Amino acid sequence: MADATIGYCVKCKEKREMQDAEEVTMKNGRKAMKGKCGVCGTGMYKILGKA
């Protein structure tokens, strides 16, 4: 997935590319991408689809 490393930064209020993005599994079993904003360094989280 090319856009899996793009997420919404709540500090910048824009979609930004994630740095150090890694796929994690949440407590409910769904997959998500976790990383940091490439501009301000704020933690970012993007929930991935079920497929």
Secondary structure, 3 states (H helix, E strand, C coil): CHHHHEEEECCCCEEEEEEEEEEEECCCCCEEEEEEECCCCCEEEEECCCC
